[in-house]
């Protein structure tokens, strides 16, 4: 199992200058490699219906790929000796980023969804670099040792659990300073986890009137951090737009705006973590809808949906529940289930008959059985019934019955990266 721990760095002035220098050099190398791929693509992948009858044939060359571009790094260090200061694997990770972004543009991801055309990184747009491998014990107290960079101080606010090894380290530049994200792994954590007897399940229905409504009728109010901060953000944004481009005052205003947006994001994330912990402390199974958040973000409710941060919350909830074998985990043996949201708001949770309702109708009143409840509470009960009483197919989990019948417990397949 893999997880990520983030710590704030306390670099010296010379280390800050070194980080900035590395980021700038990696940005130039990223743009060069991306331009090389675009050049080959434009010269060799012209559409048939757009190709003129008489045209110049470019010099034929092999398609630039990950390994071919990685082989060019030794020549880069010969032509530009200052690139020898950067660790070789950090440069290789830059090539990997170019390869990944270009493949998503041409072929798409594992689901076939293509991304937009990769853009060249402008100044201050390349904000992180990764060390793919570290020494056996890179952390000693509050000191982190990085290859070819040296020792750097960090705020070690929570210890790494026993048995976990640090695999990678990513240094990131943010609005309020520099952070390091340590990717940790423990192979002893099993991928197949037995399902224990569920004693206190709950279904939740995500909403905009309330952040979520439980199947028992209780709700959690929505904080709306972004909407509450809009007045202050508008004032800072006005200062940015009125300042002259390239001036020091504009740089200060941009930094202030970035810190204000980061504060909103941090408070929202803290709320998500506390809400997820409260759910997992009280319930051993949490059922929720598998929402199309990207589709909802394209509607008139886009600002409210993005301000609520449903995607981040559901990701945090599933990640915290998966930590079943950690000795320091607050919750063990918990399960989250994503169900198909189709007709969960329309069907009656008491008799199962469909009761059509418009979005403005907030009360569910079934004409067949006479059951009356809040629309969201009825939907939360339907979500729980789907998760507990019916087989559900989801990418996040798969419940499989064992071969051979009696005496064996079903298993929950949680082979996924955290």
C-alpha positions in Angstrom: 0.0 0.0 0.0 1.2 3.5 -0.8 0.3 6.8 0.8 1.6 10.4 0.7 2.7 12.6 3.7 3.3 16.3 3.1 5.6 18.4 5.3 6.6 22.1 5.1 10.2 22.9 4.4 12.4 25.5 6.1 15.1 26.1 3.5 17.9 28.6 3.8 18.4 31.5 1.4 21.0 29.5 -0.6 18.7 26.5 -0.8 15.8 28.7 -2.0 18.0 30.0 -4.7 19.0 26.5 -5.6 15.4 25.3 -5.8 14.5 28.2 -8.0 17.4 27.6 -10.3 16.5 23.9 -10.6 12.9 24.7 -11.4 13.9 27.2 -14.1 16.3 24.8 -15.8 13.8 22.0 -15.7 11.1 24.3 -17.1 13.4 25.1 -20.1 14.1 21.4 -20.6 10.4 20.5 -20.4 9.5 23.1 -23.1 12.4 21.9 -25.3 11.3 18.3 -25.2 7.6 19.2 -25.7 8.5 21.4 -28.7 10.5 18.5 -30.2 7.4 16.3 -29.9 5.2 18.9 -31.5 7.7 19.4 -34.3 7.7 15.7 -35.2 3.9 15.4 -34.8 3.2 18.4 -37.2 5.6 17.1 -39.8 4.7 13.4 -39.8 1.0 13.3 -38.7 -0.7 15.5 -41.2 -4.3 14.5 -41.9 -4.9 13.0 -45.4 -7.7 15.4 -46.2 -5.6 18.4 -45.3 -2.3 17.3 -47.1 -1.6 19.4 -50.2 -0.7 17.7 -53.5 2.7 19.4 -53.7 4.4 19.9 -50.4 7.9 19.8 -48.8 8.9 16.4 -47.4 10.7 16.9 -44.0 13.7 14.8 -43.1 12.5 11.5 -41.8 13.4 10.7 -38.2 12.2 8.3 -35.5 9.3 9.3 -33.3 10.6 11.0 -30.1 9.6 8.8 -27.2 10.4 8.5 -23.5 13.6 6.3 -23.9 14.9 8.2 -27.0 14.5 11.6 -25.2 16.1 10.1 -22.0 19.1 9.1 -24.0 19.7 12.7 -25.0 20.3 13.8 -21.4 24.1 13.0 -21.4 24.5 15.1 -24.5 22.5 17.9 -22.8 25.0 17.9 -19.9 27.9 18.1 -22.4 26.4 21.0 -24.3 25.2 22.8 -21.2 27.4 21.8 -18.3 25.3 23.7 -15.7 22.6 20.9 -16.1 25.1 18.6 -14.4 24.2 20.2 -11.1 20.7 18.6 -11.2 20.4 15.0 -10.1 20.1 12.6 -13.1 16.8 11.0 -12.0 15.2 14.4 -11.5 16.0 15.1 -15.2 14.6 11.7 -16.1 11.4 12.6 -14.2 11.0 15.7 -16.4 11.2 13.5 -19.5 8.5 11.3 -18.0 6.2 14.3 -17.4 6.5 15.3 -21.0 5.8 11.7 -22.2 2.7 11.4 -19.9 1.2 14.7 -21.0 1.7 14.0 -24.7 0.3 10.5 -24.4 -2.8 11.8 -22.8 -3.2 14.3 -25.6 -2.7 11.7 -28.4 -4.1 8.4 -26.9 -6.0 9.4 -23.8 -6.0 7.8 -20.3 -6.9 4.2 -19.4 -10.6 5.1 -20.0 -9.9 6.6 -23.4 -10.6 10.2 -22.3 -8.2 12.5 -24.1 -6.7 15.6 -22.5 -6.1 19.0 -24.1 -3.0 20.0 -26.0 -0.1 20.3 -23.6 1.0 23.9 -23.0 4.5 25.3 -22.7 5.4 26.2 -19.1 5.8 30.0 -18.6 7.8 31.6 -15.9 6.8 30.4 -12.4 4.5 27.7 -14.0 6.9 24.8 -13.4 6.5 24.4 -9.6 7.7 20.9 -8.6 10.4 18.3 -9.2 10.6 14.7 -8.0 13.4 12.5 -6.7 12.3 9.0 -7.8 14.6 7.2 -5.4 16.2 8.1 -2.0 18.6 6.5 0.5 17.4 3.9 3.0 16.8 6.4 5.8 16.5 9.9 4.3 14.7 11.4 7.3 16.7 11.9 10.5 14.7 14.0 13.0 13.6 17.1 11.2 16.3 16.8 8.6 15.6 15.4 5.1 18.6 14.3 3.0 18.1 14.5 -0.8 20.6 13.2 -3.4 22.8 15.9 -5.0 20.8 18.5 -3.1 21.9 18.0 0.5 20.2 18.3 3.8 17.2 20.5 4.2 15.1 21.2 7.3 11.4 20.4 7.5 8.6 20.6 10.0 8.2 16.9 11.0 4.7 17.4 12.5 3.7 13.7 12.2 6.0 10.6 12.2 6.0 8.1 9.4 4.3 4.8 10.5 6.5 1.8 11.3 7.1 -0.6 8.5 6.7 2.1 5.8 9.6 3.0 3.5 10.0 6.3 1.8 10.0 5.7 -2.0 10.0 9.2 -3.6 10.2 12.9 -2.6 8.6 15.8 -4.5 9.5 19.4 -3.7 6.7 21.8 -4.5 6.6 25.6 -4.6 3.4 27.0 -3.2 2.1 30.5 -2.6 3.2 30.5 1.1 6.5 28.5 0.8 8.0 25.2 -0.1 6.7 21.7 0.7 7.9 18.2 0.3 5.6 15.2 -0.4 7.0 11.9 0.7 5.5 8.8 -1.0 5.6 5.9 1.5 5.0 2.2 0.9 4.5 -0.9 3.0 4.2 -4.3 1.1 3.0 -6.1 4.2 -0.5 -4.4 4.0 -2.7 -7.0 2.3 -4.6 -6.1 -0.9 -7.4 -8.6 -0.1 -9.3 -7.6 3.0 -12.0 -9.7 4.6 -15.3 -8.1 5.1 -16.3 -8.1 8.7 -19.9 -8.2 9.9 -21.4 -4.8 9.2 -23.1 -3.5 12.4 -23.6 0.2 11.8 -23.9 1.1 8.1 -24.9 4.5 6.8 -25.9 6.0 3.5 -25.1 9.6 2.6 -26.5 11.9 -0.1 -24.3 14.8 -1.2 -26.1 18.1 -1.6 -25.8 21.9 -1.9 -28.4 22.8 0.7 -26.5 20.7 3.2 -23.1 19.3 2.6 -24.4 15.7 3.2 -27.5 14.1 4.6 -27.3 10.7 6.4 -29.8 8.0 6.1 -30.7 8.4 9.8 -31.9 12.0 9.0 -29.0 14.0 10.4 -27.2 16.4 8.2 -23.9 18.4 8.0 -24.3 22.1 7.0 -22.3 23.3 4.0 -19.6 25.8 4.9 -19.2 27.6 1.5 -15.7 28.8 2.2 -15.2 30.2 -1.3 -18.5 32.2 -1.4 -17.7 33.7 2.0 -14.2 34.7 0.9 -15.4 36.2 -2.5 -15.5 39.8 -1.2 -11.9 39.7 0.0 -10.7 37.8 -3.1 -12.4 40.4 -5.3 -10.6 43.2 -3.6 -7.2 41.5 -4.0 -7.9 40.6 -7.6 -8.7 44.2 -8.3 -5.3 45.2 -7.0 -3.7 42.7 -9.3 -5.6 43.9 -12.4 -4.8 47.5 -11.7 -1.1 47.1 -11.2 1.4 47.3 -14.1 2.5 44.0 -15.6 6.1 43.2 -14.6 6.2 45.6 -11.7 7.1 44.6 -8.1 3.7 45.8 -6.8 2.0 43.3 -9.2 4.2 40.5 -8.0 3.3 41.3 -4.4 -0.4 41.4 -5.2 -0.2 38.1 -7.1 1.6 36.5 -4.1 -1.1 37.9 -1.8 -3.9 36.6 -4.0 -2.3 33.1 -4.1 -2.1 33.0 -0.3 -5.8 34.0 -0.1 -6.8 31.2 -2.5 -4.6 28.7 -0.7 -6.3 29.6 2.7 -9.7 28.8 1.2 -8.4 25.5 -0.1 -6.8 24.6 3.2 -9.8 25.3 5.3 -12.0 23.3 2.9 -9.6 20.4 3.0 -9.5 20.5 6.8 -13.3 20.4 6.9 -13.3 17.4 4.6 -10.8 15.5 6.8 -12.8 16.2 10.0 -16.1 15.2 8.4 -14.6 12.0 7.0 -13.2 11.1 10.4 -16.5 11.7 12.1 -18.3 9.4 9.6 -15.7 6.6 10.0 -15.7 6.9 13.8 -19.4 6.3 14.0 -20.0 3.9 11.1 -18.2 0.8 9.7 -19.8 1.1 6.2 -20.4 4.3 4.4 -22.4 4.2 1.1 -22.3 7.1 -1.3 -23.3 7.9 -4.9 -20.8 7.6 -7.7 -21.2 11.2 -8.9 -20.3 12.7 -12.3 -18.7 15.7 -10.7 -17.0 16.9 -14.0 -20.4 17.0 -15.6 -22.0 18.8 -12.8 -19.2 21.4 -12.9 -20.3 22.4 -16.4 -23.8 23.4 -15.3 -25.2 26.5 -13.6 -24.3 25.0 -10.3 -20.6 24.9 -11.1 -19.5 27.4 -8.5 -21.5 25.7 -5.7 -20.3 22.2 -6.7 -16.7 23.2 -6.9 -17.0 25.1 -3.6 -18.4 22.0 -1.9 -15.4 19.9 -3.1 -17.3 16.6 -3.4 -14.6 14.9 -5.3 -11.9 15.7 -2.8 -14.1 14.7 0.1 -15.0 11.3 -1.4 -11.4 10.6 -2.2 -10.4 11.4 1.4 -13.2 9.2 2.7 -12.2 6.2 0.7 -8.5 6.7 1.5 -9.0 6.9 5.2 -11.3 3.8 5.2 -8.7 1.7 3.2 -6.1 2.1 6.0 -7.1 -1.1 7.6 -3.7 -2.6 8.5 -2.0 0.5 9.7 -1.1 0.3 13.4 -1.6 4.0 13.8 -4.9 4.1 11.9 -7.9 5.6 13.7 -10.3 3.3 11.9 -9.7 -0.4 11.0 -11.7 -2.7 8.8 -13.9 0.0 7.3 -15.6 0.0 3.8 -16.8 2.7 1.5 -19.2 1.7 -1.3 -20.0 3.8 -4.4 -23.4 3.0 -5.9 -25.1 4.0 -9.1 -27.0 7.2 -8.4 -29.7 6.5 -11.0 -33.2 7.1 -9.6 -32.0 7.3 -6.0 -33.9 10.5 -5.6 -37.0 9.3 -7.5 -37.6 5.8 -6.0 -39.4 5.4 -2.7 -37.2 3.9 -0.1 -40.1 2.2 1.6 -41.9 0.4 -1.2 -39.4 0.8 -4.1 -42.0 2.4 -6.5 -40.8 5.3 -8.6 -42.2 8.7 -7.6 -41.2 11.4 -10.2 -40.1 14.7 -8.6 -38.7 17.9 -9.9 -35.6 19.5 -8.4 -37.7 22.1 -6.6 -39.7 19.4 -4.8 -37.9 18.9 -1.5 -40.4 16.5 0.2 -40.8 12.9 -0.9 -44.5 11.8 -0.6 -45.2 8.3 -2.0 -48.8 7.9 -3.3 -48.5 4.1 -3.2 -47.5 3.5 0.4 -48.0 6.9 2.0 -44.4 7.3 3.1 -43.4 10.9 3.6 -39.8 12.1 4.2 -37.3 14.7 3.2 -36.1 14.2 -0.4 -32.4 13.9 0.5 -33.1 11.5 3.5 -35.1 9.3 1.1 -32.2 9.3 -1.4 -29.7 8.5 1.4 -31.7 5.5 2.5 -31.9 4.3 -1.2 -28.1 4.6 -1.4 -27.7 2.5 1.7 -30.2 -0.1 0.4 -28.2 -0.4 -2.8 -24.9 -0.9 -1.0 -26.1 -3.4 1.5 -28.9 -5.3 -0.1 -27.9 -5.5 -3.8 -24.7 -6.4 -5.7 -23.1 -3.2 -6.9 -20.4 -3.0 -9.6 -17.8 -0.3 -9.1 -14.2 0.4 -10.0 -13.3 1.2 -6.4 -14.3 -2.2 -5.1 -15.5 -5.7 -6.1 -17.2 -8.1 -3.8 -16.6 -11.7 -4.8 -18.2 -14.9 -3.3 -15.6 -17.6 -2.5 -15.6 -20.9 -4.3 -16.5 -23.9 -2.3 -19.5 -22.6 -0.3 -20.0 -22.6 3.4 -17.7 -21.4 6.1 -15.7 -18.9 4.1 -16.1 -15.1 4.3 -16.4 -13.0 1.2 -13.5 -10.8 0.4 -13.2 -7.2 -0.7 -10.7 -6.5 -3.4 -9.0 -3.2 -2.7 -6.2 -3.3 -5.2 -5.8 0.4 -5.8 -3.2 3.1 -5.4 -3.7 5.6 -2.6 
